[in-house]
Amino acid sequence: MVLRAGAILTLLALTGCEEPLTLAQVCKETPGFCSDLNKDSHCKNERSEVILKRYIEYKKPTDENKYQLLKGFESYNQCITLAAKIEHIKLKSKTTSRIEGQLTSIKEMTRLYQDTKNTNHPGLLYYHWSRNNEQNALTRLLSMENDESVTNSAEMQFYLASYYIKFDDEKTIDLLYKTLELNKQGQQPNPEVYTSLISLFYKHDKYKHAYIFSKVAQSAGIENIDLLPIEHQLMSDGKNLDALDTLAQQTYEQIQNGEFVSPREF
């Protein structure tokens, strides 16, 4: 079971213990948080995250904890929905428990959306807009664009980029660069940060930039990056790909080390 550092710290604060609360302890104290999810081994990590985040939100129902639980349930829902389609031939009860978990996730996500209709939490506002098409939530989010809760969050910078990419390429690149600047050491940015940068740079004939971030994306393990058209453009311009490869590797290492600084050359 993998639990993010923030959730661990929250559990420690809630329990006053030196050791984080375990899944078994949560299920013993609040069995309802476990019994209405799937009982088999499918979606093990997502299930564990949801159970612990349910407990955190139950003990301290802040908008931030509701947001983390909402994200947890969305990940769990995506996983268990696929698992629910897999019929267990010998044990029908396993298929039934997956469906039960799927229904629980839908019910809980609906509850969280209802509970946070009047929120000013930027992440929740983004979810209300992007998942439920609530335009008022988008308006409120954009009004907070310069708040520290947004400018200091890699996640929120990426969310804003996903909005502006429809009509403002320059601002989108700035936001994607900011997302990489805020990336913490050892973390992998959302793959769409790289693919969006590649697409935008190629669109505007910035082939050197498109090549560098294509190589960075490959280093990050992203597949299906088509380098050939970019390479052809660069070679026809007489560019040295070895030098760009070196720069791409340096860029990747800077991002991984939390040391990336935007060149802002667009």
C-alpha positions in Angstrom: 0.0 0.0 0.0 1.4 3.4 -1.0 0.1 6.5 0.8 1.2 10.0 -0.1 3.3 11.9 2.5 0.5 14.5 2.9 -2.0 11.8 3.8 0.4 10.2 6.2 1.0 13.5 8.0 -2.8 14.1 8.2 -3.4 10.7 9.7 -0.7 11.3 12.3 -2.2 14.6 13.2 -5.6 13.1 13.5 -4.6 10.1 15.6 -1.8 11.8 17.6 0.2 8.7 17.0 3.9 8.3 16.1 2.9 5.6 13.6 0.4 6.2 10.7 -3.0 4.6 11.0 -3.2 1.3 9.2 -5.9 0.1 6.9 -6.8 -2.6 9.4 -7.3 0.0 12.1 -9.6 2.1 9.9 -11.7 -0.9 8.9 -12.0 -1.9 12.5 -13.0 1.6 13.7 -15.2 2.5 10.7 -16.1 -0.8 9.0 -18.5 0.9 6.7 -15.6 2.6 4.9 -14.4 -0.8 3.8 -17.4 -3.1 3.5 -19.1 -1.2 0.6 -16.0 -1.5 -1.7 -14.8 -4.6 -3.6 -13.6 -7.5 -1.6 -11.1 -9.1 -4.0 -7.6 -8.0 -5.0 -8.6 -5.8 -7.9 -7.7 -2.1 -7.6 -5.8 -2.8 -4.3 -3.9 0.4 -4.2 -6.8 2.6 -5.2 -9.1 0.9 -2.7 -6.5 1.4 0.1 -6.2 5.1 -0.8 -9.9 5.6 -0.7 -10.4 3.9 2.6 -7.7 6.1 4.3 -8.9 9.3 2.7 -12.5 8.5 3.7 -11.3 8.3 7.3 -9.4 11.6 7.0 -12.4 13.4 5.5 -14.7 11.9 8.1 -12.5 13.1 10.9 -11.8 16.5 9.3 -14.2 17.4 6.5 -12.3 20.3 5.1 -12.5 21.2 1.4 -9.0 20.0 0.9 -9.7 16.6 2.4 -12.9 16.4 0.3 -10.9 17.2 -2.8 -8.3 14.5 -2.0 -11.1 12.0 -1.4 -12.9 13.0 -4.6 -9.7 12.4 -6.6 -9.2 9.1 -4.8 -12.7 8.0 -5.6 -12.3 9.0 -9.3 -9.2 6.9 -9.6 -10.9 4.0 -7.8 -14.0 4.3 -10.0 -11.9 4.2 -13.2 -10.2 1.0 -12.0 -13.2 -0.8 -10.5 -15.4 0.0 -13.5 -12.9 -1.9 -15.7 -12.7 -4.7 -13.2 -16.5 -4.9 -12.9 -16.6 -5.9 -16.6 -14.4 -8.9 -15.9 -16.8 -11.7 -14.9 -15.4 -14.2 -12.4 -16.6 -17.6 -13.7 -16.4 -19.5 -10.4 -17.1 -16.8 -7.8 -20.0 -14.6 -8.9 -19.7 -12.8 -5.5 -16.4 -11.2 -6.6 -18.1 -9.7 -9.7 -20.9 -8.5 -7.4 -18.5 -6.8 -5.0 -16.8 -5.0 -7.8 -20.2 -3.6 -9.0 -20.9 -2.6 -5.4 -17.6 -0.8 -5.2 -18.4 0.9 -8.5 -21.8 2.1 -7.2 -20.3 3.3 -3.9 -17.8 5.4 -5.8 -20.5 7.0 -7.9 -22.6 7.7 -4.8 -19.7 9.2 -2.9 -18.5 11.4 -5.7 -22.0 12.7 -6.1 -22.1 13.4 -2.3 -18.8 15.3 -2.5 -19.9 17.4 -5.4 -23.1 18.3 -3.5 -21.1 19.1 -0.3 -18.8 21.4 -2.2 -21.2 23.4 -4.4 -20.2 26.7 -2.7 -16.5 26.0 -2.4 -13.7 28.4 -3.1 -11.1 25.5 -3.3 -9.4 25.8 -6.7 -9.1 22.1 -7.2 -12.7 21.5 -6.5 -13.7 24.4 -8.7 -11.8 22.8 -11.6 -13.5 19.5 -11.0 -16.9 21.1 -10.8 -16.2 22.7 -14.2 -14.3 19.9 -16.0 -16.5 17.0 -14.8 -19.9 18.7 -14.5 -19.6 21.6 -16.9 -20.4 24.1 -14.2 -19.5 27.5 -15.8 -19.9 29.4 -12.6 -17.1 27.2 -11.1 -14.9 28.1 -14.0 -15.6 31.8 -13.5 -14.7 31.6 -9.9 -11.5 29.6 -10.6 -10.3 32.1 -13.2 -10.9 34.9 -10.7 -8.4 33.1 -8.4 -5.8 32.7 -11.1 -3.2 34.9 -9.3 -3.9 33.6 -5.8 -1.0 31.7 -4.2 -3.1 28.6 -3.9 -3.1 28.5 -7.7 0.3 30.0 -8.6 2.2 27.8 -6.2 0.5 24.6 -7.3 1.9 22.5 -10.2 -1.5 20.7 -10.4 -3.4 24.0 -10.7 -1.0 25.4 -13.3 -1.6 22.3 -15.4 -5.4 22.6 -14.9 -5.3 26.2 -16.1 -3.1 25.1 -19.1 -5.8 22.6 -20.1 -8.3 25.4 -20.2 -6.1 28.0 -22.1 -4.8 25.5 -24.6 -8.1 25.9 -26.5 -7.4 29.6 -27.4 -4.1 31.0 -26.1 -1.0 29.1 -27.0 1.5 31.5 -25.5 -0.2 31.5 -22.1 -0.5 27.7 -22.2 3.2 27.3 -22.7 3.9 29.6 -19.8 1.6 27.6 -17.6 3.1 24.3 -18.7 6.6 25.7 -18.0 5.4 26.8 -14.6 4.0 23.3 -14.0 7.5 21.9 -14.6 9.1 24.6 -12.4 6.9 23.6 -9.5 7.5 19.9 -10.0 9.0 18.4 -6.9 12.1 16.3 -6.8 11.4 12.7 -7.8 7.9 13.3 -9.1 6.8 12.7 -12.6 4.7 15.5 -14.2 1.5 14.6 -15.9 2.5 13.1 -19.3 0.2 15.6 -21.0 2.5 18.4 -19.9 5.1 17.0 -22.3 2.8 16.0 -25.2 1.1 19.4 -25.1 4.5 21.3 -25.2 5.6 19.1 -28.1 2.4 19.8 -30.0 2.5 23.5 -29.4 6.1 23.9 -30.3 5.7 21.9 -33.5 2.6 23.9 -34.4 4.7 27.1 -34.2 7.7 25.8 -36.0 9.8 25.7 -32.8 11.4 22.4 -33.8 14.3 22.6 -31.4 12.0 23.0 -28.5 9.7 20.2 -29.8 12.7 17.9 -30.2 14.0 18.6 -26.7 10.7 17.9 -25.0 10.2 14.8 -27.2 13.4 13.4 -25.8 12.5 14.5 -22.3 9.1 12.7 -22.7 10.9 9.5 -23.8 13.2 9.7 -20.8 10.1 10.0 -18.7 8.8 6.7 -20.2 6.2 8.2 -22.4 5.6 6.0 -25.5 4.4 6.8 -29.0 6.4 10.0 -29.4 6.9 10.5 -33.1 10.4 12.1 -33.5 10.9 11.5 -37.2 9.1 14.6 -38.6 10.9 16.8 -36.0 14.3 15.3 -36.7 13.8 15.8 -40.5 13.0 19.5 -39.9 16.0 20.0 -37.7 18.5 18.1 -40.0 17.3 20.1 -43.0 18.1 23.2 -41.0 21.6 21.8 -40.2 21.0 21.4 -36.5 23.3 19.3 -34.3 21.0 16.6 -32.8 23.8 15.4 -30.4 23.9 18.9 -28.8 20.1 18.9 -28.4 20.2 15.4 -26.9 22.6 16.6 -24.3 20.3 19.6 -23.6 17.3 17.3 -23.4 19.0 15.1 -20.8 20.0 18.1 -18.7 16.4 19.4 -18.9 15.0 16.0 -17.8 17.4 15.8 -14.9 16.5 19.4 -13.8 12.8 18.5 -13.8 13.4 15.3 -11.8 15.5 17.2 -9.3 13.0 20.0 -8.9 15.4 22.5 -10.4 13.8 23.3 -13.8 13.8 27.0 -14.6 11.6 28.2 -17.5 13.5 29.6 -20.5 10.3 31.5 -21.5 11.5 31.9 -25.1 8.2 31.5 -26.8 
